[in-house]
Amino acid sequence: MNNRVKQERTARNITQTELAEKISVSRQTIYAIETNKYLPSVVLALKIAAVFEMEVHALFELEKSDW
């Protein structure tokens, strides 16, 4: 799965720590999501999308290999 979390976060001048605090996770979790080392739960993906005021599918995208 690809994601645009880092691009959206930096475009809004939000640090990893700030985003983590907004969605009640650790900064390390944000780093892991941004580097594709961790796939967020549906709830976590929805929280991130809400912070950015975006649709989830605009942030997270399935790859062919995910099917």
C-alpha positions in Angstrom: 0.0 0.0 0.0 1.2 3.5 -0.9 0.5 6.5 1.2 0.9 10.3 1.1 1.0 10.9 4.8 4.5 12.4 4.8 3.7 14.7 1.8 0.5 15.9 3.3 2.0 16.4 6.8 5.0 18.4 5.5 2.8 20.5 3.2 0.8 21.5 6.3 4.0 22.1 8.4 3.0 19.5 11.0 5.7 17.6 12.7 5.5 13.8 13.2 5.1 14.5 16.9 2.2 16.9 16.4 0.4 14.5 14.2 1.0 11.7 16.6 -0.5 13.7 19.5 -3.5 14.6 17.4 -4.4 10.9 16.8 -3.1 9.5 20.1 -0.2 7.4 18.8 3.6 7.6 19.2 5.9 9.6 16.9 7.5 6.3 16.0 4.1 5.0 14.6 3.9 8.0 12.3 7.4 7.4 11.1 6.6 3.7 10.5 3.5 4.6 8.5 5.4 7.2 6.4 8.1 4.7 5.6 5.7 1.9 4.8 6.9 -0.3 7.7 3.5 -0.3 9.3 0.0 -0.5 7.8 -2.4 1.6 9.9 -5.7 0.1 11.1 -8.8 1.4 9.5 -9.5 3.6 12.6 -6.0 5.1 12.5 -6.3 5.7 8.7 -9.6 7.5 9.3 -8.1 9.6 12.1 -5.2 10.7 9.9 -7.5 11.6 7.0 -9.7 13.6 9.4 -6.7 15.6 10.7 -5.8 16.4 7.0 -9.5 16.9 6.1 -9.1 14.5 3.3 -10.8 11.3 2.1 -8.9 8.1 3.2 -8.5 6.9 -0.4 -6.7 10.2 -1.2 -4.1 9.3 1.4 -3.8 5.5 1.1 -3.7 3.6 -2.2 -3.7 -0.1 -2.8 -1.0 -1.5 -5.1 -1.6 -4.4 -7.5 0.4 -6.6 -5.2 -2.1 -5.9 -2.4 -4.8 -7.7 -4.3 
